[in-house]
Amino acid sequence: MIKAITPIFLLTISNIFMTFAWYGHLKFKSGALWLIILASWGIAFFEYCFQVPANRIGYETYNAAQLKTIQEVITLIVFSIFSIFYLKEQFKWNYLVGFALIVLAVFFIFKKW
């Protein structure tokens, strides 16, 4: 059970760093682009510190397609929370429908056929 949960936990932390590296600078439009790029790279380093072990550990329990699917679902959840609370953007109904379709994809990827 811990082997199944550990990569999910690590991927969640990784995605928090990734989201800030990729989108956190959107609130700071006046900063020099080269400085923003360096800051994003610095943040992304910590993302990889969690992402690489997550995939290494996770590959003992999940296959690559399942790991990627887990990562994408976590990314959508983290990004949704980030965009609402950090960027102050509205969450629209069509986003929910799109995410629900992705959850349907999760069903098909994890279903034992």
TIRO-2110 file (N, C-alpha, C; in Angstrom, 1 decimal):
// TIRO-2110
0.8, -1.2, 0.0, N, 1, A
0.0, 0.0, 0.0, CA, 1, A
0.9, 1.3, 0.0, C, 1, A
1.9, 1.3, 0.8, N, 2, A
2.8, 2.4, 0.9, CA, 2, A
3.5, 2.6, -0.5, C, 2, A
3.9, 1.5, -1.1, N, 3, A
4.5, 1.7, -2.5, CA, 3, A
3.6, 2.3, -3.5, C, 3, A
2.3, 2.1, -3.3, N, 4, A
1.3, 2.7, -4.2, CA, 4, A
1.0, 4.2, -3.9, C, 4, A
1.1, 4.5, -2.6, N, 5, A
0.8, 5.9, -2.2, CA, 5, A
2.1, 6.8, -2.3, C, 5, A
3.2, 6.3, -2.1, N, 6, A
4.4, 7.1, -2.1, CA, 6, A
4.6, 7.9, -3.4, C, 6, A
4.5, 7.3, -4.6, N, 7, A
4.7, 8.0, -5.8, CA, 7, A
3.7, 9.1, -6.0, C, 7, A
2.5, 8.9, -5.5, N, 8, A
1.4, 9.9, -5.6, CA, 8, A
1.7, 11.1, -4.8, C, 8, A
2.2, 10.8, -3.6, N, 9, A
2.6, 11.9, -2.7, CA, 9, A
3.7, 12.7, -3.3, C, 9, A
4.8, 12.0, -3.8, N, 10, A
5.9, 12.7, -4.4, CA, 10, A
5.6, 13.4, -5.6, C, 10, A
4.7, 12.9, -6.5, N, 11, A
4.2, 13.6, -7.7, CA, 11, A
3.4, 14.8, -7.3, C, 11, A
2.7, 14.8, -6.2, N, 12, A
1.9, 15.9, -5.8, CA, 12, A
2.9, 17.1, -5.4, C, 12, A
3.9, 16.8, -4.7, N, 13, A
4.9, 17.8, -4.3, CA, 13, A
5.6, 18.3, -5.5, C, 13, A
6.0, 17.4, -6.4, N, 14, A
6.6, 17.8, -7.6, CA, 14, A
5.8, 18.7, -8.5, C, 14, A
4.5, 18.4, -8.5, N, 15, A
3.6, 19.3, -9.3, CA, 15, A
3.4, 20.6, -8.7, C, 15, A
3.4, 20.7, -7.4, N, 16, A
3.3, 22.1, -6.8, CA, 16, A
4.5, 22.9, -7.2, C, 16, A
5.7, 22.3, -7.2, N, 17, A
6.9, 23.1, -7.6, CA, 17, A
6.8, 23.4, -9.1, C, 17, A
6.3, 22.4, -9.9, N, 18, A
6.2, 22.6, -11.4, CA, 18, A
5.3, 23.7, -11.7, C, 18, A
4.1, 23.7, -11.0, N, 19, A
3.1, 24.8, -11.3, CA, 19, A
3.7, 26.2, -11.0, C, 19, A
4.4, 26.3, -9.9, N, 20, A
5.0, 27.6, -9.6, CA, 20, A
6.1, 28.0, -10.6, C, 20, A
6.8, 27.0, -11.0, N, 21, A
7.9, 27.3, -12.0, CA, 21, A
7.3, 27.7, -13.3, C, 21, A
6.3, 27.1, -13.7, N, 22, A
5.7, 27.4, -15.0, CA, 22, A
4.8, 28.6, -15.0, C, 22, A
4.0, 28.8, -14.0, N, 23, A
2.9, 29.8, -14.0, CA, 23, A
3.0, 30.8, -12.9, C, 23, A
3.9, 30.6, -11.9, N, 24, A
4.0, 31.6, -10.8, CA, 24, A
4.4, 33.0, -11.2, C, 24, A
5.2, 33.1, -12.3, N, 25, A
5.7, 34.4, -12.7, CA, 25, A
4.6, 35.2, -13.4, C, 25, A
3.4, 34.6, -13.7, N, 26, A
2.4, 35.4, -14.4, CA, 26, A
1.9, 36.6, -13.6, C, 26, A
2.1, 36.5, -12.2, N, 27, A
1.7, 37.7, -11.4, CA, 27, A
2.8, 38.8, -11.4, C, 27, A
3.9, 38.5, -12.0, N, 28, A
5.0, 39.4, -11.9, CA, 28, A
5.4, 39.8, -13.4, C, 28, A
4.6, 40.6, -14.0, N, 29, A
4.8, 40.9, -15.5, CA, 29, A
5.9, 41.9, -15.7, C, 29, A
6.3, 42.6, -14.7, N, 30, A
7.3, 43.6, -14.9, CA, 30, A
8.7, 43.1, -14.8, C, 30, A
8.9, 41.9, -14.3, N, 31, A
10.3, 41.3, -14.2, CA, 31, A
10.9, 41.0, -15.5, C, 31, A
12.2, 41.1, -15.5, N, 32, A
13.0, 40.8, -16.7, CA, 32, A
12.8, 39.3, -17.1, C, 32, A
12.6, 39.0, -18.3, N, 33, A
12.3, 37.7, -18.8, CA, 33, A
13.5, 36.7, -18.4, C, 33, A
14.7, 37.1, -18.6, N, 34, A
15.8, 36.3, -18.3, CA, 34, A
15.9, 35.9, -16.8, C, 34, A
15.5, 36.9, -16.0, N, 35, A
15.5, 36.6, -14.5, CA, 35, A
14.4, 35.6, -14.2, C, 35, A
13.2, 35.8, -14.8, N, 36, A
12.1, 34.9, -14.6, CA, 36, A
12.5, 33.5, -15.0, C, 36, A
13.2, 33.3, -16.2, N, 37, A
13.6, 32.0, -16.7, CA, 37, A
14.6, 31.4, -15.6, C, 37, A
15.5, 32.1, -15.1, N, 38, A
16.4, 31.6, -14.1, CA, 38, A
15.7, 31.1, -12.9, C, 38, A
14.8, 32.0, -12.4, N, 39, A
14.0, 31.6, -11.2, CA, 39, A
13.2, 30.4, -11.5, C, 39, A
12.6, 30.3, -12.6, N, 40, A
11.8, 29.1, -13.0, CA, 40, A
12.7, 27.8, -13.0, C, 40, A
13.9, 27.9, -13.6, N, 41, A
14.8, 26.8, -13.6, CA, 41, A
15.1, 26.4, -12.2, C, 41, A
15.4, 27.4, -11.3, N, 42, A
15.7, 27.1, -9.9, CA, 42, A
14.6, 26.3, -9.2, C, 42, A
13.3, 26.7, -9.5, N, 43, A
12.2, 26.1, -8.9, CA, 43, A
12.0, 24.7, -9.5, C, 43, A
12.3, 24.6, -10.8, N, 44, A
12.1, 23.3, -11.5, CA, 44, A
13.1, 22.2, -10.9, C, 44, A
14.3, 22.7, -10.5, N, 45, A
15.2, 21.7, -9.9, CA, 45, A
14.6, 21.0, -8.7, C, 45, A
13.8, 21.6, -7.9, N, 46, A
13.1, 21.0, -6.8, CA, 46, A
12.0, 20.1, -7.3, C, 46, A
11.4, 20.5, -8.4, N, 47, A
10.4, 19.6, -9.0, CA, 47, A
11.0, 18.3, -9.4, C, 47, A
12.1, 18.3, -10.0, N, 48, A
12.8, 17.1, -10.4, CA, 48, A
13.3, 16.2, -9.2, C, 48, A
13.6, 16.9, -8.1, N, 49, A
14.1, 16.2, -6.9, CA, 49, A
13.0, 15.3, -6.4, C, 49, A
11.7, 15.6, -6.7, N, 50, A
10.6, 14.8, -6.2, CA, 50, A
10.0, 13.9, -7.4, C, 50, A
10.1, 14.4, -8.6, N, 51, A
9.5, 13.7, -9.7, CA, 51, A
10.3, 12.5, -10.1, C, 51, A
11.6, 12.6, -10.1, N, 52, A
12.4, 11.4, -10.5, CA, 52, A
12.2, 10.3, -9.5, C, 52, A
12.4, 10.5, -8.2, N, 53, A
12.1, 9.4, -7.3, CA, 53, A
10.7, 8.9, -7.4, C, 53, A
9.7, 9.8, -7.6, N, 54, A
8.3, 9.3, -7.7, CA, 54, A
8.2, 8.3, -8.8, C, 54, A
8.8, 8.6, -10.0, N, 55, A
8.6, 7.7, -11.1, CA, 55, A
9.5, 6.4, -10.9, C, 55, A
10.6, 6.5, -10.2, N, 56, A
11.4, 5.3, -9.9, CA, 56, A
10.7, 4.4, -9.0, C, 56, A
10.2, 5.0, -7.9, N, 57, A
9.4, 4.2, -6.9, CA, 57, A
8.1, 3.7, -7.5, C, 57, A
7.4, 4.6, -8.2, N, 58, A
6.1, 4.2, -8.8, CA, 58, A
6.2, 3.2, -9.9, C, 58, A
7.3, 3.1, -10.6, N, 59, A
7.4, 2.1, -11.6, CA, 59, A
7.4, 0.6, -11.1, C, 59, A
7.7, 0.5, -9.8, N, 60, A
7.6, -0.8, -9.2, CA, 60, A
6.1, -1.3, -9.0, C, 60, A
5.2, -0.3, -9.0, N, 61, A
3.8, -0.7, -8.8, CA, 61, A
3.0, -0.4, -10.0, C, 61, A
3.3, 0.7, -10.7, N, 62, A
2.5, 1.1, -11.9, CA, 62, A
3.3, 1.0, -13.2, C, 62, A
2.6, 0.8, -14.3, N, 63, A
3.4, 0.9, -15.6, CA, 63, A
3.5, 2.4, -16.0, C, 63, A
4.3, 2.6, -17.0, N, 64, A
4.6, 4.0, -17.4, CA, 64, A
3.3, 4.8, -17.8, C, 64, A
2.4, 4.1, -18.5, N, 65, A
1.1, 4.8, -18.9, CA, 65, A
0.3, 5.2, -17.6, C, 65, A
0.3, 4.3, -16.7, N, 66, A
-0.4, 4.6, -15.4, CA, 66, A
0.3, 5.8, -14.7, C, 66, A
1.6, 5.7, -14.6, N, 67, A
2.3, 6.8, -13.9, CA, 67, A
2.0, 8.2, -14.6, C, 67, A
2.1, 8.2, -15.9, N, 68, A
1.8, 9.4, -16.6, CA, 68, A
0.4, 9.9, -16.4, C, 68, A
-0.5, 9.0, -16.3, N, 69, A
-2.0, 9.3, -16.1, CA, 69, A
-2.1, 9.9, -14.7, C, 69, A
-1.5, 9.3, -13.7, N, 70, A
-1.6, 9.8, -12.3, CA, 70, A
-1.0, 11.2, -12.3, C, 70, A
0.1, 11.4, -13.0, N, 71, A
0.8, 12.7, -13.0, CA, 71, A
-0.1, 13.8, -13.6, C, 71, A
-0.8, 13.4, -14.7, N, 72, A
-1.6, 14.4, -15.4, CA, 72, A
-2.8, 14.8, -14.5, C, 72, A
-3.4, 13.8, -13.8, N, 73, A
-4.6, 14.1, -13.0, CA, 73, A
-4.1, 15.0, -11.8, C, 73, A
-3.0, 14.7, -11.2, N, 74, A
-2.4, 15.5, -10.1, CA, 74, A
-2.2, 16.9, -10.6, C, 74, A
-1.6, 17.0, -11.8, N, 75, A
-1.3, 18.3, -12.4, CA, 75, A
-2.6, 19.1, -12.6, C, 75, A
-3.6, 18.5, -13.0, N, 76, A
-4.9, 19.3, -13.2, CA, 76, A
-5.5, 19.7, -11.9, C, 76, A
-5.4, 18.9, -10.9, N, 77, A
-5.9, 19.3, -9.5, CA, 77, A
-5.1, 20.4, -9.0, C, 77, A
-3.7, 20.2, -9.0, N, 78, A
-2.9, 21.3, -8.4, CA, 78, A
-3.0, 22.6, -9.2, C, 78, A
-3.1, 22.5, -10.5, N, 79, A
-3.2, 23.7, -11.3, CA, 79, A
-4.6, 24.4, -11.1, C, 79, A
-5.6, 23.6, -10.9, N, 80, A
-7.0, 24.2, -10.7, CA, 80, A
-6.9, 25.0, -9.4, C, 80, A
-6.4, 24.4, -8.3, N, 81, A
-6.3, 25.1, -7.0, CA, 81, A
-5.4, 26.3, -7.2, C, 81, A
-4.3, 26.2, -7.9, N, 82, A
-3.3, 27.3, -8.1, CA, 82, A
-4.0, 28.4, -8.8, C, 82, A
-4.7, 28.1, -9.9, N, 83, A
-5.3, 29.2, -10.7, CA, 83, A
-6.4, 29.9, -10.0, C, 83, A
-7.1, 29.2, -9.1, N, 84, A
-8.2, 29.8, -8.4, CA, 84, A
-7.7, 30.7, -7.2, C, 84, A
-6.7, 30.1, -6.4, N, 85, A
-6.3, 30.8, -5.2, CA, 85, A
-5.1, 31.7, -5.5, C, 85, A
-4.2, 31.4, -6.4, N, 86, A
-3.0, 32.2, -6.6, CA, 86, A
-3.2, 33.2, -7.7, C, 86, A
-3.7, 32.8, -8.8, N, 87, A
-3.9, 33.7, -10.0, CA, 87, A
-5.3, 34.4, -9.9, C, 87, A
-6.2, 33.9, -9.0, N, 88, A
-7.5, 34.5, -8.8, CA, 88, A
-8.4, 34.4, -10.1, C, 88, A
-8.2, 33.3, -10.8, N, 89, A
-9.0, 33.1, -12.0, CA, 89, A
-10.3, 32.3, -11.6, C, 89, A
-11.3, 32.5, -12.4, N, 90, A
-12.6, 31.8, -12.2, CA, 90, A
-12.5, 30.3, -12.8, C, 90, A
-13.0, 29.4, -12.0, N, 91, A
-13.1, 28.0, -12.5, CA, 91, A
-14.5, 27.9, -13.2, C, 91, A
-14.4, 27.6, -14.5, N, 92, A
-15.7, 27.5, -15.3, CA, 92, A
-16.2, 26.1, -15.4, C, 92, A
-17.5, 26.0, -15.8, N, 93, A
-18.1, 24.7, -15.9, CA, 93, A
-17.5, 23.8, -16.9, C, 93, A
-17.0, 24.4, -18.0, N, 94, A
-16.4, 23.6, -19.1, CA, 94, A
-15.1, 23.0, -18.7, C, 94, A
-14.4, 23.6, -17.8, N, 95, A
-13.2, 23.1, -17.2, CA, 95, A
-13.5, 21.8, -16.5, C, 95, A
-14.6, 21.8, -15.7, N, 96, A
-15.0, 20.7, -15.0, CA, 96, A
-15.4, 19.5, -15.9, C, 96, A
-16.1, 19.8, -17.0, N, 97, A
-16.5, 18.8, -17.9, CA, 97, A
-15.2, 18.2, -18.6, C, 97, A
-14.3, 19.0, -19.0, N, 98, A
-13.0, 18.5, -19.5, CA, 98, A
-12.3, 17.6, -18.6, C, 98, A
-12.2, 18.0, -17.3, N, 99, A
-11.5, 17.3, -16.3, CA, 99, A
-12.2, 15.9, -16.1, C, 99, A
-13.5, 16.0, -16.1, N, 100, A
-14.3, 14.7, -15.9, CA, 100, A
-14.0, 13.7, -17.1, C, 100, A
-13.8, 14.3, -18.3, N, 101, A
-13.5, 13.4, -19.4, CA, 101, A
-12.1, 12.8, -19.2, C, 101, A
-11.2, 13.5, -18.6, N, 102, A
-9.9, 13.0, -18.2, CA, 102, A
-10.0, 11.9, -17.2, C, 102, A
-10.8, 12.1, -16.2, N, 103, A
-11.1, 11.1, -15.2, CA, 103, A
-11.6, 9.8, -15.9, C, 103, A
-12.4, 10.0, -16.9, N, 104, A
-12.9, 8.8, -17.7, CA, 104, A
-11.8, 8.1, -18.3, C, 104, A
-10.8, 8.9, -18.8, N, 105, A
-9.6, 8.3, -19.4, CA, 105, A
-8.8, 7.5, -18.4, C, 105, A
-8.8, 8.0, -17.1, N, 106, A
-8.1, 7.2, -16.0, CA, 106, A
-8.8, 5.9, -15.9, C, 106, A
-10.1, 5.8, -15.9, N, 107, A
-10.8, 4.6, -15.8, CA, 107, A
-10.3, 3.6, -16.8, C, 107, A
-10.3, 4.0, -18.1, N, 108, A
-9.9, 3.1, -19.2, CA, 108, A
-8.4, 2.7, -19.1, C, 108, A
-7.5, 3.6, -18.6, N, 109, A
-6.1, 3.2, -18.5, CA, 109, A
-5.9, 2.2, -17.3, C, 109, A
-6.6, 2.4, -16.2, N, 110, A
-6.4, 1.5, -15.0, CA, 110, A
-7.3, 0.2, -15.1, C, 110, A
-8.3, 0.2, -15.9, N, 111, A
-9.2, -1.0, -15.9, CA, 111, A
-8.4, -2.2, -16.5, C, 111, A
-8.5, -3.3, -15.8, N, 112, A
-7.9, -4.6, -16.2, CA, 112, A
-8.8, -5.2, -17.3, C, 112, A
-8.4, -5.2, -18.5, N, 113, A
-9.2, -5.7, -19.6, CA, 113, A
-8.8, -7.1, -19.9, C, 113, A
END
